[in-house]
Amino acid sequence: MGFQFWKQTAALAAASFLALAIGGEALAWESTKVYYNNQGQLQYAVDSDANRIVDFSYAGYHRGERDIPDSSAISPVLNVSPVTGDNTTALQQALNTVAAWPLNANGIRGVVLLAAGDYPVHGTLRINASGVILKGAGFDDDPALNTVLRRPLLTTTNKNPVLVAGGNLSSNWSGGDTPQNRRDITSSIVSVCNRSFTVASTAGLAAGDNIIIKHPSTQAWIDSVGGGGTAGDPSWTVDSLPLVFNRYITGISGNTVTIDAPLTNKLNRSLSQSYLYKYDRAGLLTEIGVENLQITIDTASPTSENHAEDALVFNTVEDSWVNRVKVKHFVNKGIVLQTSSRVTVQNSYSVEPHSKDEGGRRYNFGVESGQLNLFVNNLAQQGRHSYFGNGATWDSGNVFLDNTAKDSYDVSEPHRKWGHGFLYDNHKELDLRGTNKIVLGLYNRGDYGTSHGWSAANSVLWNCDVGKGKAIIEHPPTAENYAIGCKGNISGTGGPFRSVIPTTTGFIEGTGQTQLSIPSLYRVQLAERLGYTYPAVADAFVRAGSFSATNYGSAASMELKNSDNSKYDRDIYLKLDYTGYSRGQIGKAYLMFYVDYSEPKQPLSFYGLANDNWSEDTITWDTAPSAAGAIVTGTVEVSATGWYSVDVTDYIKSQTDKMASFKVTDRSQANVLARISSKESTAYGKPFLVISPQ
């Protein structure tokens, strides 16, 4: 299964949009829980329990604030080729050599660059130092062109992972949690998404400190969540499931501490005395990259289990990445992040697991005590839990973006015991094994496993497509779960323990909508937080006929019409300046615009122009720039007032001067009128561009 296959798979998953958009995805429906206000700013609804949708934009490498390093531009490099027989020693020596090199200003030591070839690895490779990048020649199957780390089928079975990157600890960030190091949090309530709170004392604390926030699992807290909702199993026990947050202090004012990323669960002092402590970071490694290679495990058969259980493990790692890695034939976990935070896993495959179809197997991508991690544009195949969290209350703030699960056996989910603040954004299911199985779950798992109970809280499915499967969204005590703008069978009534434990439906809206005004929650949150939104610098409409020489550049509302009599035609022109965008990568770009008047079902077509040499003060029908050579970026069917968006990624990437001009026209001759709010409007939002590096 090569990269071309993945491109074909992604194209199949996106096919449902093609009837709606030409060259770009056309979107229009707005959620009531998070939406753009009239001025183009994100707004969040808060429920009666002070719950709201989390700001997920802090997930990923350096909180999404930096691009993953370009390893092709990094030096020094240690070149390695395969040797005859077991390559474990030779590869480990290469990793150790680079681990001894000094760190540069960006925390990188260098690259171990593996030539194409087959590398039998009998043992476990370990990246034991920060700043080491392990890179191959490619991740497809042919070793003549790609780098394949292969665990052979040995006479003496080795079930250990093929590659472990990181500190090889399972501390759950406990280092430094001593009585003398604790500072009690004195705020009575710290609500979901808050970043500030008061403490008993800030002595010894400073901006930049890495802290751990801990909300112990007292009996009062356990009672507040119904004992965990464990059905026939024992209830959760005191001190077994603390809510834990790995954060940094960004500011101190008096006894108020502000942290770098919001909390994903409420801290209630009446239920538990929360506290913070300075994390000692023992064994923690950073700036580790694994890129452009394959890890495959030889097996006796597709259902055998006498081979390596896990392929690639990151353990006690921060600000690191996996890019273009394929793993095959594992029993348990394909790519897993353990006690790790702010790691990005992208453009990778976890496919063809070889094991029985039973519990504890076929976990393709996920976290075990993972926080603020980002999984983007990956493919999981034949998984029982394709995209998962399995670290209970230690899991939070993890984002799964633009991922595909193919041939799923079971459900992607926070798996057990109150994983909180998970986002599945634009997740797609293809070729389900069976019909109407649960493939996405934010729900109660009762006595599955060992007292799994409530597995998810304050978690979101956004614009997901469950295909032939179904998603179950249930309301946990003290918190909420959401499914917004998803496609397929989305329900709150089909949970496996609904008849045993009193449960209610979580928040579900917009099921089946094909035109979401916010196409990706993570991307628009990230763009707004980092300032990657760019308002129109010029906009105007032009009118044909006797008005062809008239300029309308100062109008607060821009008119659009295509009449059966061309003298009544009106087009709109927009210009946007994004020269302030300094990131090297553009993942997605959306053009946002507010319709302040519309007659029903008017299709608006957007053309990306080659000519930016026009002024809103002088443009008329007669002088408007030519559409010759224009890129058709998308079509939006306007049917009501509100915010709309269109995907203009390819056009924005093509504009090397970072200036974008659009012509908006109606090609239908429907003889209907729409009006788009202009930058001169004081009542409604101005057109603006959203750019996400992911």
HELIX and SHEET records of a PDB file:
HELIX    1   1 PHE A    3  ALA A   14  1                                  12    
HELIX    2   2 ALA A   15  PHE A   17  5                                   3    
HELIX    3   3 TYR A   61  GLY A   64  5                                   4    
HELIX    4   4 SER A   71  ALA A   73  5                                   3    
HELIX    5   5 THR A   88  ALA A   99  1                                  12    
HELIX    6   6 PRO A  179  ASN A  181  5                                   3    
HELIX    7   7 GLN A  219  SER A  224  1                                   6    
HELIX    8   8 GLY A  226  GLY A  228  5                                   3    
HELIX    9   9 ALA A  392  TRP A  394  5                                   3    
HELIX   10  10 LEU A  521  LEU A  530  1                                  10    
HELIX   11  11 GLY A  545  PHE A  547  5                                   3    
HELIX   12  12 SER A  566  TYR A  568  5                                   3    
HELIX   13  13 THR A  649  SER A  654  1                                   6    
SHEET    1   A 5 ALA A  26  LEU A  27  0                                        
SHEET    2   A 5 GLY A 642  ASP A 647 -1                                        
SHEET    3   A 5 LYS A 588  SER A 598 -1                                        
SHEET    4   A 5 LEU A 673  SER A 677 -1                                        
SHEET    5   A 5 SER A 557  LYS A 561 -1                                        
SHEET    1   B 9 ALA A  26  LEU A  27  0                                        
SHEET    2   B 9 GLY A 642  ASP A 647 -1                                        
SHEET    3   B 9 LYS A 588  SER A 598 -1                                        
SHEET    4   B 9 PHE A 688  SER A 692 -1                                        
SHEET    5   B 9 THR A 533  ARG A 543 -1                                        
SHEET    6   B 9 ARG A 570  ASP A 577 -1                                        
SHEET    7   B 9 MET A 659  THR A 665 -1                                        
SHEET    8   B 9 GLN A 602  GLY A 608 -1                                        
SHEET    9   B 9 ILE A 631  VAL A 638 -1                                        
SHEET    1   C 2 VAL A  34  TYR A  36  0                                        
SHEET    2   C 2 LEU A  42  TYR A  44 -1                                        
SHEET    1   D 6 VAL A  77  VAL A  80  0                                        
SHEET    2   D 6 GLY A 110  LEU A 114  1                                        
SHEET    3   D 6 VAL A 132  LYS A 135  1                                        
SHEET    4   D 6 GLY A 289  ILE A 297  1                                        
SHEET    5   D 6 THR A 147  ARG A 151  1                                        
SHEET    6   D 6 GLY A 117  PRO A 120  1                                        
SHEET    1   E 6 VAL A  77  VAL A  80  0                                        
SHEET    2   E 6 GLY A 110  LEU A 114  1                                        
SHEET    3   E 6 VAL A 132  LYS A 135  1                                        
SHEET    4   E 6 GLY A 289  ILE A 297  1                                        
SHEET    5   E 6 VAL A 317  LYS A 328  1                                        
SHEET    6   E 6 LEU A 285  THR A 286  1                                        
SHEET    1   F 9 VAL A  77  VAL A  80  0                                        
SHEET    2   F 9 GLY A 110  LEU A 114  1                                        
SHEET    3   F 9 VAL A 132  LYS A 135  1                                        
SHEET    4   F 9 GLY A 289  ILE A 297  1                                        
SHEET    5   F 9 VAL A 317  LYS A 328  1                                        
SHEET    6   F 9 LYS A 333  GLN A 346  1                                        
SHEET    7   F 9 ASP A 310  ASN A 315  1                                        
SHEET    8   F 9 LEU A 163  GLY A 166  1                                        
SHEET    9   F 9 LEU A 125  ILE A 127  1                                        
SHEET    1   G 9 VAL A  77  VAL A  80  0                                        
SHEET    2   G 9 GLY A 110  LEU A 114  1                                        
SHEET    3   G 9 VAL A 132  LYS A 135  1                                        
SHEET    4   G 9 GLY A 289  ILE A 297  1                                        
SHEET    5   G 9 VAL A 317  LYS A 328  1                                        
SHEET    6   G 9 TYR A 349  VAL A 351  1                                        
SHEET    7   G 9 LEU A 379  GLN A 381  1                                        
SHEET    8   G 9 THR A 404  LYS A 406  1                                        
SHEET    9   G 9 LYS A 428  LEU A 430  1                                        
SHEET    1   H 9 VAL A  77  VAL A  80  0                                        
SHEET    2   H 9 GLY A 110  LEU A 114  1                                        
SHEET    3   H 9 VAL A 132  LYS A 135  1                                        
SHEET    4   H 9 GLY A 289  ILE A 297  1                                        
SHEET    5   H 9 VAL A 317  LYS A 328  1                                        
SHEET    6   H 9 LYS A 333  GLN A 346  1                                        
SHEET    7   H 9 TYR A 363  GLN A 371  1                                        
SHEET    8   H 9 HIS A 385  GLY A 389  1                                        
SHEET    9   H 9 GLU A 413  PRO A 414  1                                        
SHEET    1   I12 VAL A  77  VAL A  80  0                                        
SHEET    2   I12 GLY A 110  LEU A 114  1                                        
SHEET    3   I12 VAL A 132  LYS A 135  1                                        
SHEET    4   I12 GLY A 289  ILE A 297  1                                        
SHEET    5   I12 VAL A 317  LYS A 328  1                                        
SHEET    6   I12 LYS A 333  GLN A 346  1                                        
SHEET    7   I12 LEU A 374  VAL A 376  1                                        
SHEET    8   I12 VAL A 399  LEU A 401  1                                        
SHEET    9   I12 LEU A 423  ASP A 425  1                                        
SHEET   10   I12 SER A 459  TRP A 462  1                                        
SHEET   11   I12 ASN A 481  ILE A 484  1                                        
SHEET   12   I12 PHE A 507  GLU A 509  1                                        
SHEET    1   J 6 ARG A 183  ASP A 184  0                                        
SHEET    2   J 6 TYR A 275  LYS A 278 -1                                        
SHEET    3   J 6 ASN A 210  HIS A 215 -1                                        
SHEET    4   J 6 LEU A 243  SER A 253 -1                                        
SHEET    5   J 6 THR A 256  ILE A 259 -1                                        
SHEET    6   J 6 SER A 196  THR A 198 -1                                        
SHEET    1   K 2 ILE A 189  VAL A 190  0                                        
SHEET    2   K 2 LEU A 267  ASN A 268 -1                                        
SHEET    1   L 2 GLY A 419  HIS A 420  0                                        
SHEET    2   L 2 ALA A 456  ALA A 457  1                                        
SHEET    1   M 3 ILE A 438  LEU A 442  0                                        
SHEET    2   M 3 ASP A 465  HIS A 475  1                                        
SHEET    3   M 3 LYS A 487  SER A 491  1                                        
SHEET    1   N 3 ILE A 438  LEU A 442  0                                        
SHEET    2   N 3 ASP A 465  HIS A 475  1                                        
SHEET    3   N 3 THR A 504  THR A 505 -1                                        
END                                                                             
